[in-house]
């Protein structure tokens, strides 16, 4: 016995049917069915599910690029002698108020890092 497989590929479903043949002619349905898939959208708002993933991925990329730019800038400042190489010294400088340093610079000499 020979069989014919029929498929119906839709956007959100997959239909199938197996037909038994006798002498090259369809004889009877052997089996059939359908599988329905969700369409990939929120049921209430009809917004695609990928929007939330895409937004989170964009936020992660933006943060990673910001951190990378900040680290690159710090390495260049260290390389050219504008920031100390020691991490503890850098952290101490970060705590200083730039406006207070500008005021102090009017009356006294500051260190090169300040």
Secondary structure, DSSP 8 states (H G I E B T S, - for coil): -EEEEEEEE-SSEEEEEEEEEETTEEEEEEEEEEEE---SB-TTT--BTHHHHHHHHHHHHHHHHHHHHHHHHHHHHHHTTSS-SSHHHHHHHHTS-HHHHHHHHHHS---S--
